[in-house]
């Protein structure tokens, strides 16, 4: 359940640069426009201490430079942007501007006590999706100052971060702001009712987490709230955001249900039925954290290629 990265990432050596020229009456007046790379850490986008982001702007960027918002995982209750600093820097080396973001977390107090503490969390997944919206709007407002595109924007995330990226991208609140999304081992279906004897075989901590995520106990009359935090059910024909899904073949999240290939195939089938442009990639032999040597290289290449193809 607690999914925190301790992986040492290996990365692609991707280097690109842009040279900008200006012509006036056929005369080259400014052969090279050099814009320095810029990094600004812990930029606040809200009043909560967790509503912060690290801003990475590549050298020689322009109004044509695409932006990626990267969202960390941690089962919605933990994690931190610092765990993905190295990965984000590789995206910047591929000439993307990148926001490496934190967001408010669901309260995990007593979740692993015995017995499990039952309590409502002040922050729920819907509030985390609201944080995604605040980040997107902040980025659009700052785009000119940052000297990047105001329209070529994507989201990517790992695990819970991927889920939040999908939930925002597929929501009506995304009024053509996010143009593509990368789902790196996200949790796609948080419903329980179709699992036989779910209230017996599912650990109490997982059921309690569902309550804290939604504010509602698992049950026939509350399933709608669990569907509302499940990209499998939130996906809509009205929000056809191109979607990359990268699935680790040996995906396991501390025994959570619906993390296998069947769950990801169901998601792909749903996107296809809605005519949502998408690509599915399975990384052979990879675990949930893509920790095996070479796996992160595959993730980066697929993400970079997909965003380059869909952010035009």
Secondary structure, DSSP 8 states (H G I E B T S, - for coil): ----------------------EETTEES-S------EEEEEEESSSSTT-EEEEEE-TT--TT--EEEEE--STTT---GGGGHHHHHHHHHTT-EEEEE-------TTTTSSS------SS-HHHHHHHHHHHHHHHHHHHHHHTS-SS-EEEEEETHHHHHHHHHHHSTT-SS---EEEEES-------TTSTTHHHHS-HHHHHHHHHHHSS-SSTTTHHHHHTT-HHHH--TT---EEEEEEEEE--STT-SS-SHHHHHHHHHHHHHTT--EEEEEEEEEETT--STTHHHHHHHHHHHHHHHH--
